Amino acid sequence: MQFLGFVISVVAVLIAAGYFAWYMLDRQSFPAGFATLTISIWLLAGVQLLFLGLIGEYLIRAVDEGRARPIAIVAEHIKAP
């Protein structure tokens, strides 16, 4: 999911560059407000997916670390009989 978020963010930057070039070449036919909306949606979606992937990676590693504990150490730590 991190890779997908990164790719979407890069696509948003490329779209922004394309809209900027379009604006500089032909200002008369450029739709007002459309570029800002498109770029912000794509960029925010990419950033959200990137950080959601990072959070998921953190949780998976934490769960795997918890599963790797030997039963004797866990029982000793909680003082179970």
PDB file with SEQRES, HELIX, SHEET and CRYST1 records, atoms N, CA, C and O in Angstrom:
SEQRES   1 A   81  MET GLN PHE LEU GLY PHE VAL ILE SER VAL VAL ALA VAL          
SEQRES   2 A   81  LEU ILE ALA ALA GLY TYR PHE ALA TRP TYR MET LEU ASP          
SEQRES   3 A   81  ARG GLN SER PHE PRO ALA GLY PHE ALA THR LEU THR ILE          
SEQRES   4 A   81  SER ILE TRP LEU LEU ALA GLY VAL GLN LEU LEU PHE LEU          
SEQRES   5 A   81  GLY LEU ILE GLY GLU TYR LEU ILE ARG ALA VAL ASP GLU          
SEQRES   6 A   81  GLY ARG ALA ARG PRO ILE ALA ILE VAL ALA GLU HIS ILE          
SEQRES   7 A   81  LYS ALA PRO                                                  
HELIX    1 AA1 GLN A    2  LEU A   25  1                                  24    
HELIX    2 AA2 PHE A   34  ARG A   67  1                                  34    
HELIX    3 AA3 ILE A   71  ILE A   78  1                                   8    
CRYST1    1.000    1.000    1.000  90.00  90.00  90.00 P 1           1          
ATOM      1  N   MET A   1       0.815  -1.181   0.000  1.00  0.00           N  
ATOM      2  CA  MET A   1       0.000   0.000   0.000  1.00  0.00           C  
ATOM      3  C   MET A   1       0.867   1.256   0.000  1.00  0.00           C  
ATOM      4  O   MET A   1       0.464   2.294  -0.524  1.00  0.00           O  
ATOM      5  N   GLN A   2       2.041   1.159   0.581  1.00  0.00           N  
ATOM      6  CA  GLN A   2       2.951   2.290   0.577  1.00  0.00           C  
ATOM      7  C   GLN A   2       3.361   2.644  -0.836  1.00  0.00           C  
ATOM      8  O   GLN A   2       3.423   3.817  -1.204  1.00  0.00           O  
ATOM      9  N   PHE A   3       3.639   1.619  -1.626  1.00  0.00           N  
ATOM     10  CA  PHE A   3       4.056   1.850  -3.002  1.00  0.00           C  
ATOM     11  C   PHE A   3       2.935   2.503  -3.800  1.00  0.00           C  
ATOM     12  O   PHE A   3       3.181   3.413  -4.592  1.00  0.00           O  
ATOM     13  N   LEU A   4       1.706   2.041  -3.594  1.00  0.00           N  
ATOM     14  CA  LEU A   4       0.567   2.616  -4.296  1.00  0.00           C  
ATOM     15  C   LEU A   4       0.380   4.085  -3.907  1.00  0.00           C  
ATOM     16  O   LEU A   4       0.097   4.920  -4.766  1.00  0.00           O  
ATOM     17  N   GLY A   5       0.533   4.400  -2.641  1.00  0.00           N  
ATOM     18  CA  GLY A   5       0.436   5.788  -2.192  1.00  0.00           C  
ATOM     19  C   GLY A   5       1.507   6.656  -2.802  1.00  0.00           C  
ATOM     20  O   GLY A   5       1.248   7.797  -3.185  1.00  0.00           O  
ATOM     21  N   PHE A   6       2.712   6.121  -2.895  1.00  0.00           N  
ATOM     22  CA  PHE A   6       3.810   6.861  -3.508  1.00  0.00           C  
ATOM     23  C   PHE A   6       3.538   7.093  -4.989  1.00  0.00           C  
ATOM     24  O   PHE A   6       3.764   8.191  -5.496  1.00  0.00           O  
ATOM     25  N   VAL A   7       3.057   6.075  -5.681  1.00  0.00           N  
ATOM     26  CA  VAL A   7       2.769   6.189  -7.115  1.00  0.00           C  
ATOM     27  C   VAL A   7       1.671   7.226  -7.360  1.00  0.00           C  
ATOM     28  O   VAL A   7       1.786   8.044  -8.273  1.00  0.00           O  
ATOM     29  N   ILE A   8       0.619   7.199  -6.560  1.00  0.00           N  
ATOM     30  CA  ILE A   8      -0.466   8.159  -6.725  1.00  0.00           C  
ATOM     31  C   ILE A   8       0.023   9.580  -6.452  1.00  0.00           C  
ATOM     32  O   ILE A   8      -0.394  10.516  -7.134  1.00  0.00           O  
ATOM     33  N   SER A   9       0.896   9.750  -5.471  1.00  0.00           N  
ATOM     34  CA  SER A   9       1.447  11.071  -5.193  1.00  0.00           C  
ATOM     35  C   SER A   9       2.301  11.566  -6.355  1.00  0.00           C  
ATOM     36  O   SER A   9       2.239  12.740  -6.719  1.00  0.00           O  
ATOM     37  N   VAL A  10       3.091  10.679  -6.932  1.00  0.00           N  
ATOM     38  CA  VAL A  10       3.912  11.055  -8.086  1.00  0.00           C  
ATOM     39  C   VAL A  10       3.022  11.408  -9.278  1.00  0.00           C  
ATOM     40  O   VAL A  10       3.304  12.361 -10.005  1.00  0.00           O  
ATOM     41  N   VAL A  11       1.954  10.645  -9.477  1.00  0.00           N  
ATOM     42  CA  VAL A  11       1.013  10.957 -10.555  1.00  0.00           C  
ATOM     43  C   VAL A  11       0.391  12.331 -10.330  1.00  0.00           C  
ATOM     44  O   VAL A  11       0.210  13.085 -11.286  1.00  0.00           O  
ATOM     45  N   ALA A  12       0.061  12.669  -9.093  1.00  0.00           N  
ATOM     46  CA  ALA A  12      -0.503  13.983  -8.791  1.00  0.00           C  
ATOM     47  C   ALA A  12       0.482  15.094  -9.134  1.00  0.00           C  
ATOM     48  O   ALA A  12       0.086  16.137  -9.654  1.00  0.00           O  
ATOM     49  N   VAL A  13       1.754  14.878  -8.847  1.00  0.00           N  
ATOM     50  CA  VAL A  13       2.763  15.880  -9.184  1.00  0.00           C  
ATOM     51  C   VAL A  13       2.897  16.011 -10.704  1.00  0.00           C  
ATOM     52  O   VAL A  13       3.050  17.117 -11.222  1.00  0.00           O  
ATOM     53  N   LEU A  14       2.840  14.890 -11.412  1.00  0.00           N  
ATOM     54  CA  LEU A  14       2.909  14.940 -12.876  1.00  0.00           C  
ATOM     55  C   LEU A  14       1.686  15.638 -13.469  1.00  0.00           C  
ATOM     56  O   LEU A  14       1.807  16.397 -14.431  1.00  0.00           O  
ATOM     57  N   ILE A  15       0.515  15.381 -12.899  1.00  0.00           N  
ATOM     58  CA  ILE A  15      -0.696  16.069 -13.351  1.00  0.00           C  
ATOM     59  C   ILE A  15      -0.568  17.569 -13.095  1.00  0.00           C  
ATOM     60  O   ILE A  15      -0.966  18.381 -13.931  1.00  0.00           O  
ATOM     61  N   ALA A  16      -0.014  17.932 -11.946  1.00  0.00           N  
ATOM     62  CA  ALA A  16       0.185  19.349 -11.636  1.00  0.00           C  
ATOM     63  C   ALA A  16       1.119  19.998 -12.655  1.00  0.00           C  
ATOM     64  O   ALA A  16       0.874  21.122 -13.093  1.00  0.00           O  
ATOM     65  N   ALA A  17       2.178  19.303 -13.029  1.00  0.00           N  
ATOM     66  CA  ALA A  17       3.102  19.838 -14.035  1.00  0.00           C  
ATOM     67  C   ALA A  17       2.403  19.980 -15.387  1.00  0.00           C  
ATOM     68  O   ALA A  17       2.616  20.962 -16.098  1.00  0.00           O  
ATOM     69  N   GLY A  18       1.580  19.011 -15.737  1.00  0.00           N  
ATOM     70  CA  GLY A  18       0.840  19.080 -16.990  1.00  0.00           C  
ATOM     71  C   GLY A  18      -0.147  20.231 -17.003  1.00  0.00           C  
ATOM     72  O   GLY A  18      -0.253  20.943 -18.002  1.00  0.00           O  
ATOM     73  N   TYR A  19      -0.869  20.425 -15.911  1.00  0.00           N  
ATOM     74  CA  TYR A  19      -1.812  21.535 -15.825  1.00  0.00           C  
ATOM     75  C   TYR A  19      -1.087  22.879 -15.852  1.00  0.00           C  
ATOM     76  O   TYR A  19      -1.577  23.842 -16.442  1.00  0.00           O  
ATOM     77  N   PHE A  20       0.059  22.939 -15.222  1.00  0.00           N  
ATOM     78  CA  PHE A  20       0.836  24.178 -15.239  1.00  0.00           C  
ATOM     79  C   PHE A  20       1.292  24.504 -16.664  1.00  0.00           C  
ATOM     80  O   PHE A  20       1.223  25.652 -17.101  1.00  0.00           O  
ATOM     81  N   ALA A  21       1.754  23.486 -17.373  1.00  0.00           N  
ATOM     82  CA  ALA A  21       2.173  23.709 -18.768  1.00  0.00           C  
ATOM     83  C   ALA A  21       0.984  24.136 -19.623  1.00  0.00           C  
ATOM     84  O   ALA A  21       1.108  25.036 -20.454  1.00  0.00           O  
ATOM     85  N   TRP A  22      -0.167  23.496 -19.424  1.00  0.00           N  
ATOM     86  CA  TRP A  22      -1.376  23.855 -20.169  1.00  0.00           C  
ATOM     87  C   TRP A  22      -1.775  25.308 -19.875  1.00  0.00           C  
ATOM     88  O   TRP A  22      -2.143  26.063 -20.776  1.00  0.00           O  
ATOM     89  N   TYR A  23      -1.692  25.678 -18.588  1.00  0.00           N  
ATOM     90  CA  TYR A  23      -2.043  27.043 -18.196  1.00  0.00           C  
ATOM     91  C   TYR A  23      -1.106  28.069 -18.835  1.00  0.00           C  
ATOM     92  O   TYR A  23      -1.546  29.128 -19.281  1.00  0.00           O  
ATOM     93  N   MET A  24       0.176  27.748 -18.876  1.00  0.00           N  
ATOM     94  CA  MET A  24       1.140  28.681 -19.449  1.00  0.00           C  
ATOM     95  C   MET A  24       1.006  28.784 -20.975  1.00  0.00           C  
ATOM     96  O   MET A  24       1.271  29.844 -21.543  1.00  0.00           O  
ATOM     97  N   LEU A  25       0.603  27.708 -21.636  1.00  0.00           N  
ATOM     98  CA  LEU A  25       0.494  27.720 -23.092  1.00  0.00           C  
ATOM     99  C   LEU A  25      -0.831  28.305 -23.585  1.00  0.00           C  
ATOM    100  O   LEU A  25      -0.847  29.027 -24.581  1.00  0.00           O  
ATOM    101  N   ASP A  26      -1.929  28.009 -22.911  1.00  0.00           N  
ATOM    102  CA  ASP A  26      -3.238  28.437 -23.394  1.00  0.00           C  
ATOM    103  C   ASP A  26      -4.139  28.789 -22.218  1.00  0.00           C  
ATOM    104  O   ASP A  26      -4.908  27.953 -21.744  1.00  0.00           O  
ATOM    105  N   ARG A  27      -4.039  30.023 -21.753  1.00  0.00           N  
ATOM    106  CA  ARG A  27      -4.790  30.455 -20.575  1.00  0.00           C  
ATOM    107  C   ARG A  27      -6.283  30.619 -20.859  1.00  0.00           C  
ATOM    108  O   ARG A  27      -7.091  30.559 -19.932  1.00  0.00           O  
ATOM    109  N   GLN A  28      -6.656  30.820 -22.093  1.00  0.00           N  
ATOM    110  CA  GLN A  28      -8.058  31.077 -22.421  1.00  0.00           C  
ATOM    111  C   GLN A  28      -8.925  29.827 -22.266  1.00  0.00           C  
ATOM    112  O   GLN A  28     -10.060  29.916 -21.798  1.00  0.00           O  
ATOM    113  N   SER A  29      -8.401  28.667 -22.654  1.00  0.00           N  
ATOM    114  CA  SER A  29      -9.206  27.445 -22.599  1.00  0.00           C  
ATOM    115  C   SER A  29      -8.984  26.629 -21.322  1.00  0.00           C  
ATOM    116  O   SER A  29      -9.501  25.519 -21.193  1.00  0.00           O  
ATOM    117  N   PHE A  30      -8.229  27.173 -20.397  1.00  0.00           N  
ATOM    118  CA  PHE A  30      -7.936  26.454 -19.149  1.00  0.00           C  
ATOM    119  C   PHE A  30      -9.139  26.545 -18.211  1.00  0.00           C  
ATOM    120  O   PHE A  30      -9.600  27.651 -17.929  1.00  0.00           O  
ATOM    121  N   PRO A  31      -9.669  25.403 -17.713  1.00  0.00           N  
ATOM    122  CA  PRO A  31     -10.837  25.451 -16.827  1.00  0.00           C  
ATOM    123  C   PRO A  31     -10.472  25.974 -15.437  1.00  0.00           C  
ATOM    124  O   PRO A  31      -9.534  25.483 -14.809  1.00  0.00           O  
ATOM    125  N   ALA A  32     -11.203  26.952 -14.973  1.00  0.00           N  
ATOM    126  CA  ALA A  32     -10.911  27.576 -13.677  1.00  0.00           C  
ATOM    127  C   ALA A  32     -11.335  26.669 -12.529  1.00  0.00           C  
ATOM    128  O   ALA A  32     -12.472  26.198 -12.497  1.00  0.00           O  
ATOM    129  N   GLY A  33     -10.438  26.423 -11.596  1.00  0.00           N  
ATOM    130  CA  GLY A  33     -10.740  25.647 -10.406  1.00  0.00           C  
ATOM    131  C   GLY A  33     -10.616  24.136 -10.567  1.00  0.00           C  
ATOM    132  O   GLY A  33     -10.486  23.422  -9.572  1.00  0.00           O  
ATOM    133  N   PHE A  34     -10.653  23.650 -11.770  1.00  0.00           N  
ATOM    134  CA  PHE A  34     -10.612  22.209 -12.003  1.00  0.00           C  
ATOM    135  C   PHE A  34      -9.249  21.624 -11.638  1.00  0.00           C  
ATOM    136  O   PHE A  34      -9.180  20.558 -11.026  1.00  0.00           O  
ATOM    137  N   ALA A  35      -8.186  22.296 -11.999  1.00  0.00           N  
ATOM    138  CA  ALA A  35      -6.833  21.777 -11.746  1.00  0.00           C  
ATOM    139  C   ALA A  35      -6.554  21.684 -10.254  1.00  0.00           C  
ATOM    140  O   ALA A  35      -5.997  20.692  -9.785  1.00  0.00           O  
ATOM    141  N   THR A  36      -6.931  22.694  -9.520  1.00  0.00           N  
ATOM    142  CA  THR A  36      -6.693  22.691  -8.077  1.00  0.00           C  
ATOM    143  C   THR A  36      -7.425  21.543  -7.403  1.00  0.00           C  
ATOM    144  O   THR A  36      -6.869  20.863  -6.541  1.00  0.00           O  
ATOM    145  N   LEU A  37      -8.658  21.333  -7.795  1.00  0.00           N  
ATOM    146  CA  LEU A  37      -9.455  20.256  -7.222  1.00  0.00           C  
ATOM    147  C   LEU A  37      -8.860  18.888  -7.555  1.00  0.00           C  
ATOM    148  O   LEU A  37      -8.735  18.035  -6.677  1.00  0.00           O  
ATOM    149  N   THR A  38      -8.500  18.682  -8.796  1.00  0.00           N  
ATOM    150  CA  THR A  38      -7.944  17.398  -9.228  1.00  0.00           C  
ATOM    151  C   THR A  38      -6.621  17.093  -8.529  1.00  0.00           C  
ATOM    152  O   THR A  38      -6.414  15.993  -8.017  1.00  0.00           O  
ATOM    153  N   ILE A  39      -5.750  18.063  -8.515  1.00  0.00           N  
ATOM    154  CA  ILE A  39      -4.428  17.857  -7.907  1.00  0.00           C  
ATOM    155  C   ILE A  39      -4.555  17.600  -6.409  1.00  0.00           C  
ATOM    156  O   ILE A  39      -3.889  16.713  -5.874  1.00  0.00           O  
ATOM    157  N   SER A  40      -5.405  18.369  -5.729  1.00  0.00           N  
ATOM    158  CA  SER A  40      -5.523  18.191  -4.284  1.00  0.00           C  
ATOM    159  C   SER A  40      -6.122  16.830  -3.937  1.00  0.00           C  
ATOM    160  O   SER A  40      -5.693  16.200  -2.970  1.00  0.00           O  
ATOM    161  N   ILE A  41      -7.097  16.373  -4.701  1.00  0.00           N  
ATOM    162  CA  ILE A  41      -7.692  15.061  -4.426  1.00  0.00           C  
ATOM    163  C   ILE A  41      -6.657  13.962  -4.628  1.00  0.00           C  
ATOM    164  O   ILE A  41      -6.502  13.096  -3.767  1.00  0.00           O  
ATOM    165  N   TRP A  42      -5.954  13.984  -5.742  1.00  0.00           N  
ATOM    166  CA  TRP A  42      -4.956  12.939  -6.020  1.00  0.00           C  
ATOM    167  C   TRP A  42      -3.812  12.966  -5.006  1.00  0.00           C  
ATOM    168  O   TRP A  42      -3.369  11.918  -4.535  1.00  0.00           O  
ATOM    169  N   LEU A  43      -3.341  14.155  -4.677  1.00  0.00           N  
ATOM    170  CA  LEU A  43      -2.213  14.245  -3.750  1.00  0.00           C  
ATOM    171  C   LEU A  43      -2.613  13.799  -2.345  1.00  0.00           C  
ATOM    172  O   LEU A  43      -1.873  13.056  -1.700  1.00  0.00           O  
ATOM    173  N   LEU A  44      -3.760  14.237  -1.871  1.00  0.00           N  
ATOM    174  CA  LEU A  44      -4.194  13.833  -0.533  1.00  0.00           C  
ATOM    175  C   LEU A  44      -4.503  12.338  -0.462  1.00  0.00           C  
ATOM    176  O   LEU A  44      -4.220  11.697   0.550  1.00  0.00           O  
ATOM    177  N   ALA A  45      -5.074  11.784  -1.516  1.00  0.00           N  
ATOM    178  CA  ALA A  45      -5.333  10.337  -1.545  1.00  0.00           C  
ATOM    179  C   ALA A  45      -4.017   9.564  -1.513  1.00  0.00           C  
ATOM    180  O   ALA A  45      -3.908   8.551  -0.821  1.00  0.00           O  
ATOM    181  N   GLY A  46      -3.027  10.031  -2.250  1.00  0.00           N  
ATOM    182  CA  GLY A  46      -1.728   9.366  -2.248  1.00  0.00           C  
ATOM    183  C   GLY A  46      -1.043   9.424  -0.895  1.00  0.00           C  
ATOM    184  O   GLY A  46      -0.473   8.433  -0.438  1.00  0.00           O  
ATOM    185  N   VAL A  47      -1.098  10.575  -0.261  1.00  0.00           N  
ATOM    186  CA  VAL A  47      -0.474  10.721   1.060  1.00  0.00           C  
ATOM    187  C   VAL A  47      -1.189   9.862   2.094  1.00  0.00           C  
ATOM    188  O   VAL A  47      -0.546   9.255   2.950  1.00  0.00           O  
ATOM    189  N   GLN A  48      -2.516   9.805   2.019  1.00  0.00           N  
ATOM    190  CA  GLN A  48      -3.267   8.968   2.949  1.00  0.00           C  
ATOM    191  C   GLN A  48      -2.908   7.496   2.771  1.00  0.00           C  
ATOM    192  O   GLN A  48      -2.699   6.789   3.756  1.00  0.00           O  
ATOM    193  N   LEU A  49      -2.834   7.034   1.541  1.00  0.00           N  
ATOM    194  CA  LEU A  49      -2.470   5.633   1.306  1.00  0.00           C  
ATOM    195  C   LEU A  49      -1.042   5.345   1.768  1.00  0.00           C  
ATOM    196  O   LEU A  49      -0.766   4.281   2.320  1.00  0.00           O  
ATOM    197  N   LEU A  50      -0.143   6.293   1.540  1.00  0.00           N  
ATOM    198  CA  LEU A  50       1.238   6.116   1.977  1.00  0.00           C  
ATOM    199  C   LEU A  50       1.315   5.939   3.489  1.00  0.00           C  
ATOM    200  O   LEU A  50       1.966   5.013   3.973  1.00  0.00           O  
ATOM    201  N   PHE A  51       0.665   6.806   4.225  1.00  0.00           N  
ATOM    202  CA  PHE A  51       0.733   6.715   5.682  1.00  0.00           C  
ATOM    203  C   PHE A  51      -0.086   5.551   6.236  1.00  0.00           C  
ATOM    204  O   PHE A  51       0.269   4.985   7.270  1.00  0.00           O  
ATOM    205  N   LEU A  52      -1.174   5.189   5.565  1.00  0.00           N  
ATOM    206  CA  LEU A  52      -1.915   4.010   5.978  1.00  0.00           C  
ATOM    207  C   LEU A  52      -1.059   2.756   5.815  1.00  0.00           C  
ATOM    208  O   LEU A  52      -1.110   1.849   6.646  1.00  0.00           O  
ATOM    209  N   GLY A  53      -0.280   2.711   4.747  1.00  0.00           N  
ATOM    210  CA  GLY A  53       0.649   1.597   4.561  1.00  0.00           C  
ATOM    211  C   GLY A  53       1.727   1.564   5.637  1.00  0.00           C  
ATOM    212  O   GLY A  53       2.094   0.492   6.120  1.00  0.00           O  
ATOM    213  N   LEU A  54       2.234   2.736   6.012  1.00  0.00           N  
ATOM    214  CA  LEU A  54       3.247   2.791   7.077  1.00  0.00           C  
ATOM    215  C   LEU A  54       2.672   2.327   8.416  1.00  0.00           C  
ATOM    216  O   LEU A  54       3.333   1.594   9.152  1.00  0.00           O  
ATOM    217  N   ILE A  55       1.453   2.745   8.733  1.00  0.00           N  
ATOM    218  CA  ILE A  55       0.814   2.319   9.971  1.00  0.00           C  
ATOM    219  C   ILE A  55       0.567   0.814   9.955  1.00  0.00           C  
ATOM    220  O   ILE A  55       0.780   0.139  10.962  1.00  0.00           O  
ATOM    221  N   GLY A  56       0.123   0.291   8.824  1.00  0.00           N  
ATOM    222  CA  GLY A  56      -0.098  -1.149   8.697  1.00  0.00           C  
ATOM    223  C   GLY A  56       1.193  -1.934   8.865  1.00  0.00           C  
ATOM    224  O   GLY A  56       1.210  -2.981   9.513  1.00  0.00           O  
ATOM    225  N   GLU A  57       2.273  -1.427   8.281  1.00  0.00           N  
ATOM    226  CA  GLU A  57       3.582  -2.085   8.424  1.00  0.00           C  
ATOM    227  C   GLU A  57       4.012  -2.111   9.889  1.00  0.00           C  
ATOM    228  O   GLU A  57       4.523  -3.120  10.376  1.00  0.00           O  
ATOM    229  N   TYR A  58       3.804  -1.009  10.579  1.00  0.00           N  
ATOM    230  CA  TYR A  58       4.148  -0.934  12.004  1.00  0.00           C  
ATOM    231  C   TYR A  58       3.334  -1.947  12.812  1.00  0.00           C  
ATOM    232  O   TYR A  58       3.882  -2.651  13.661  1.00  0.00           O  
ATOM    233  N   LEU A  59       2.038  -2.018  12.551  1.00  0.00           N  
ATOM    234  CA  LEU A  59       1.192  -2.945  13.297  1.00  0.00           C  
ATOM    235  C   LEU A  59       1.553  -4.399  13.021  1.00  0.00           C  
ATOM    236  O   LEU A  59       1.574  -5.216  13.942  1.00  0.00           O  
ATOM    237  N   ILE A  60       1.833  -4.728  11.779  1.00  0.00           N  
ATOM    238  CA  ILE A  60       2.227  -6.101  11.448  1.00  0.00           C  
ATOM    239  C   ILE A  60       3.511  -6.484  12.171  1.00  0.00           C  
ATOM    240  O   ILE A  60       3.624  -7.589  12.701  1.00  0.00           O  
ATOM    241  N   ARG A  61       4.472  -5.574  12.191  1.00  0.00           N  
ATOM    242  CA  ARG A  61       5.734  -5.879  12.895  1.00  0.00           C  
ATOM    243  C   ARG A  61       5.512  -6.013  14.393  1.00  0.00           C  
ATOM    244  O   ARG A  61       6.134  -6.861  15.034  1.00  0.00           O  
ATOM    245  N   ALA A  62       4.638  -5.192  14.962  1.00  0.00           N  
ATOM    246  CA  ALA A  62       4.360  -5.287  16.398  1.00  0.00           C  
ATOM    247  C   ALA A  62       3.666  -6.606  16.728  1.00  0.00           C  
ATOM    248  O   ALA A  62       3.987  -7.236  17.736  1.00  0.00           O  
ATOM    249  N   VAL A  63       2.720  -7.030  15.894  1.00  0.00           N  
ATOM    250  CA  VAL A  63       2.022  -8.295  16.132  1.00  0.00           C  
ATOM    251  C   VAL A  63       2.982  -9.466  15.970  1.00  0.00           C  
ATOM    252  O   VAL A  63       2.949 -10.400  16.772  1.00  0.00           O  
ATOM    253  N   ASP A  64       3.833  -9.435  14.953  1.00  0.00           N  
ATOM    254  CA  ASP A  64       4.812 -10.507  14.767  1.00  0.00           C  
ATOM    255  C   ASP A  64       5.798 -10.580  15.929  1.00  0.00           C  
ATOM    256  O   ASP A  64       6.201 -11.668  16.340  1.00  0.00           O  
ATOM    257  N   GLU A  65       6.180  -9.437  16.449  1.00  0.00           N  
ATOM    258  CA  GLU A  65       7.091  -9.419  17.599  1.00  0.00           C  
ATOM    259  C   GLU A  65       6.397 -10.017  18.822  1.00  0.00           C  
ATOM    260  O   GLU A  65       7.025 -10.735  19.601  1.00  0.00           O  
ATOM    261  N   GLY A  66       5.123  -9.729  18.993  1.00  0.00           N  
ATOM    262  CA  GLY A  66       4.378 -10.290  20.124  1.00  0.00           C  
ATOM    263  C   GLY A  66       4.168 -11.786  19.991  1.00  0.00           C  
ATOM    264  O   GLY A  66       4.168 -12.493  20.998  1.00  0.00           O  
ATOM    265  N   ARG A  67       3.991 -12.284  18.788  1.00  0.00           N  
ATOM    266  CA  ARG A  67       3.793 -13.718  18.569  1.00  0.00           C  
ATOM    267  C   ARG A  67       5.083 -14.513  18.768  1.00  0.00           C  
ATOM    268  O   ARG A  67       5.033 -15.707  19.063  1.00  0.00           O  
ATOM    269  N   ALA A  68       6.206 -13.880  18.614  1.00  0.00           N  
ATOM    270  CA  ALA A  68       7.478 -14.590  18.696  1.00  0.00           C  
ATOM    271  C   ALA A  68       7.934 -14.823  20.139  1.00  0.00           C  
ATOM    272  O   ALA A  68       8.977 -15.442  20.352  1.00  0.00           O  
ATOM    273  N   ARG A  69       7.200 -14.358  21.110  1.00  0.00           N  
ATOM    274  CA  ARG A  69       7.590 -14.525  22.512  1.00  0.00           C  
ATOM    275  C   ARG A  69       7.355 -15.967  22.953  1.00  0.00           C  
ATOM    276  O   ARG A  69       6.295 -16.533  22.685  1.00  0.00           O  
ATOM    277  N   PRO A  70       8.322 -16.554  23.617  1.00  0.00           N  
ATOM    278  CA  PRO A  70       8.113 -17.907  24.162  1.00  0.00           C  
ATOM    279  C   PRO A  70       7.067 -17.882  25.281  1.00  0.00           C  
ATOM    280  O   PRO A  70       6.957 -16.907  26.025  1.00  0.00           O  
ATOM    281  N   ILE A  71       6.309 -18.963  25.384  1.00  0.00           N  
ATOM    282  CA  ILE A  71       5.229 -19.048  26.374  1.00  0.00           C  
ATOM    283  C   ILE A  71       5.786 -18.927  27.790  1.00  0.00           C  
ATOM    284  O   ILE A  71       5.153 -18.306  28.643  1.00  0.00           O  
ATOM    285  N   ALA A  72       6.956 -19.508  28.058  1.00  0.00           N  
ATOM    286  CA  ALA A  72       7.522 -19.471  29.408  1.00  0.00           C  
ATOM    287  C   ALA A  72       7.821 -18.045  29.840  1.00  0.00           C  
ATOM    288  O   ALA A  72       7.588 -17.692  30.996  1.00  0.00           O  
ATOM    289  N   ILE A  73       8.324 -17.233  28.954  1.00  0.00           N  
ATOM    290  CA  ILE A  73       8.633 -15.845  29.305  1.00  0.00           C  
ATOM    291  C   ILE A  73       7.347 -15.071  29.563  1.00  0.00           C  
ATOM    292  O   ILE A  73       7.286 -14.267  30.493  1.00  0.00           O  
ATOM    293  N   VAL A  74       6.334 -15.299  28.762  1.00  0.00           N  
ATOM    294  CA  VAL A  74       5.062 -14.615  28.962  1.00  0.00           C  
ATOM    295  C   VAL A  74       4.449 -15.042  30.289  1.00  0.00           C  
ATOM    296  O   VAL A  74       3.975 -14.197  31.048  1.00  0.00           O  
ATOM    297  N   ALA A  75       4.449 -16.319  30.575  1.00  0.00           N  
ATOM    298  CA  ALA A  75       3.880 -16.818  31.833  1.00  0.00           C  
ATOM    299  C   ALA A  75       4.660 -16.275  33.036  1.00  0.00           C  
ATOM    300  O   ALA A  75       4.066 -15.933  34.059  1.00  0.00           O  
ATOM    301  N   GLU A  76       5.976 -16.197  32.915  1.00  0.00           N  
ATOM    302  CA  GLU A  76       6.805 -15.666  34.002  1.00  0.00           C  
ATOM    303  C   GLU A  76       6.527 -14.178  34.207  1.00  0.00           C  
ATOM    304  O   GLU A  76       6.502 -13.698  35.341  1.00  0.00           O  
ATOM    305  N   HIS A  77       6.322 -13.469  33.138  1.00  0.00           N  
ATOM    306  CA  HIS A  77       6.104 -12.043  33.222  1.00  0.00           C  
ATOM    307  C   HIS A  77       4.769 -11.696  33.868  1.00  0.00           C  
ATOM    308  O   HIS A  77       4.683 -10.737  34.635  1.00  0.00           O  
ATOM    309  N   ILE A  78       3.729 -12.467  33.565  1.00  0.00           N  
ATOM    310  CA  ILE A  78       2.421 -12.178  34.168  1.00  0.00           C  
ATOM    311  C   ILE A  78       2.192 -12.993  35.431  1.00  0.00           C  
ATOM    312  O   ILE A  78       1.129 -12.897  36.043  1.00  0.00           O  
ATOM    313  N   LYS A  79       3.169 -13.788  35.826  1.00  0.00           N  
ATOM    314  CA  LYS A  79       3.146 -14.612  37.044  1.00  0.00           C  
ATOM    315  C   LYS A  79       1.961 -15.561  37.056  1.00  0.00           C  
ATOM    316  O   LYS A  79       1.241 -15.673  38.049  1.00  0.00           O  
ATOM    317  N   ALA A  80       1.773 -16.237  35.940  1.00  0.00           N  
ATOM    318  CA  ALA A  80       0.733 -17.224  35.840  1.00  0.00           C  
ATOM    319  C   ALA A  80       1.255 -18.555  36.393  1.00  0.00           C  
ATOM    320  O   ALA A  80       2.447 -18.837  36.270  1.00  0.00           O  
ATOM    321  N   PRO A  81       0.398 -19.370  36.994  1.00  0.00           N  
ATOM    322  CA  PRO A  81       0.872 -20.651  37.563  1.00  0.00           C  
ATOM    323  C   PRO A  81       1.206 -21.665  36.506  1.00  0.00           C  
ATOM    324  O   PRO A  81       1.614 -22.781  36.827  1.00  0.00           O  
TER     325      PRO A  81                                                      
END                                                                             
